[in-house]
Amino acid sequence: MQYTSTRDNTLDLTFEDTLLSGMASDGGLYIPKEWPQLQAARLESFKEKHYANIAAYVIKQFCGESIPEEDLAHIIKETYNSHIFEHPDIAPLVQIDDEFWIMELFHGPTLAFKDYALQLLGRLFDYVLNKRGEKVTIVGATSGDTGSAAIEACRHCKNINIFILHPRGRTSEVQRKQMTTVNAPNVKNIALEGTFDDCQAIVKAMFADEKFRNDVNLSAVNSINWARICAQIAYYVTASVHLGPETPLSFSVPTGNFGNVFAAHCARNMGLNINQLVIGTNRNDILTRFFETGEMKKSVVTQTISPSMDIQISSNFERYLYELMDKNTSDLSRLMADFSKNGRMSVSDEKLKIAQSHFTAARCDEAQTLQTIADVYKNSGYILDPHSAVGVHAAKTTKPDGRVVSLACAHPAKFPDAVHKAIGKFPDMPERLAAVMDKTEFVTPLSNDLNITKNFVKSHI
Ligand SMILES: *Cc1c(COP(=O)(O)O)cnc(C)c1O
């Protein structure tokens, strides 16, 4: 299995290379050169099998020679088990009505779907770094859930120092405490005076600075890391296998950075029987506008009750655009340069039609989010968190034919106020979450400044 960069596809990389460096120095994202194909007979044989078996089958196809199959199987077993994920099915499917399921992706340590990729990523890093006798510095930006999931994944890794930037005052109290209450010498939380996009811009600028990058041996676990996408493909395959891989399935995905829904698209490129992929956005609807008009136009980030999707730049979208532009790196680079310079870029009507055949999209405002939580609760007794509600709303709006699986990306107890507003009661708080609420917080506030942030990182590794 070989990888290349979306901005220079003469590059040739292994899985291990993409894992450790996260992002190409040309500003592009790593992407497999070819899509491995799922074997129908194998999928059939997995019907009664555990998540870990299916994940091993999917993920090994992306590792190539980098990690021997036995070692990988071992790492995957250590990741997807009931000590780490508090549900025997790992990613259980809950049937809501005849043709509608919720896939719960909140049974990991931080109760949001990012655990599914990051718990694996932390272990893969440790394995590879150990083998090489190296250490890395991980710097990441988070609008809420990525940070805590990354910290949980790395806190025990002795070859990793991790710095997580969050926009000060713009994450929920629970989300903040899940990050800041971790007291480990290799973990540093930074509360930046700015938005999530400011945090992400600083992280990107650090990667663009080759000297700094080499000095600290910089690495990323943001959703641009290919291994995260790769790990996420596994739950789409698992859902399809468990519901019957011969029946086409649509997925509705609450979307921010386009990582999760892109993983579904990868599964489709691998031959998974997928009908529609539905993108749910909140009022930060840049993706929905793109799929309506073919123009991607940045506007200001609005704070919503689904903060993990309060994003105006969907980093992973570049991977899809690369495919849409027929792997033409100069066309892609021009689009990305337009977007970064003018805050807008657009594709031809012909390309828009192709994109619309791959994805449908719908936006969901605050009132609709609350209404969806209330409706689903009234009809089925099931409590959605606000992000998951955005996905369910998108599924109900776009009405794909046949069976639909909507992704529940966070536990409702992470957003108790929104849930209370919608249904008049608080969701039960799982023990894992209750435990962080009273602990001391460890966090450094920094101004929105690249050099100050770089110096902080340098002086703490
Ligand atoms: C990160 C996150 C999202 C958005 O996922 P992307 O992969 O960035 O599109 C949605 N919901 C929750 C709860 C999240 O944590």
The ligand as an SDF file (V2000), in Angstrom:
LIG
                    3D

 15 15  0  0  0  0  0  0  0  0999 V2000
  -15.6200   15.9130   15.7090 C   0  0  0  0  0  0  0  0  0  0  0  0
  -17.0800   15.7910   15.8680 C   0  0  0  0  0  0  0  0  0  0  0  0
  -17.9400   15.9500   14.7730 C   0  0  0  0  0  0  0  0  0  0  0  0
  -17.4320   16.2920   13.3900 C   0  0  0  0  0  0  0  0  0  0  0  0
  -16.7110   15.2540   12.7960 O   0  0  0  0  0  0  0  0  0  0  0  0
  -15.7700   15.5210   11.5440 P   0  0  0  0  0  0  0  0  0  0  0  0
  -15.0060   14.2720   11.3240 O   0  0  0  0  0  0  0  0  0  0  0  0
  -14.8880   16.6710   11.9390 O   0  0  0  0  0  0  0  0  0  0  0  0
  -16.6490   15.8850   10.4010 O   0  0  0  0  0  0  0  0  0  0  0  0
  -19.2910   15.7630   14.9800 C   0  0  0  0  0  0  0  0  0  0  0  0
  -19.7870   15.4800   16.2070 N   0  0  0  0  0  0  0  0  0  0  0  0
  -18.9990   15.3260   17.2810 C   0  0  0  0  0  0  0  0  0  0  0  0
  -19.6130   15.0100   18.5910 C   0  0  0  0  0  0  0  0  0  0  0  0
  -17.6190   15.4720   17.1480 C   0  0  0  0  0  0  0  0  0  0  0  0
  -16.8460   15.3100   18.2230 O   0  0  0  0  0  0  0  0  0  0  0  0
  1  2  1  0
  2  3  1  0
  2 14  2  0
  3  4  1  0
  3 10  2  0
  4  5  1  0
  5  6  1  0
  6  7  2  0
  6  8  1  0
  6  9  1  0
 10 11  1  0
 11 12  2  0
 12 13  1  0
 12 14  1  0
 14 15  1  0
M  END
$$$$
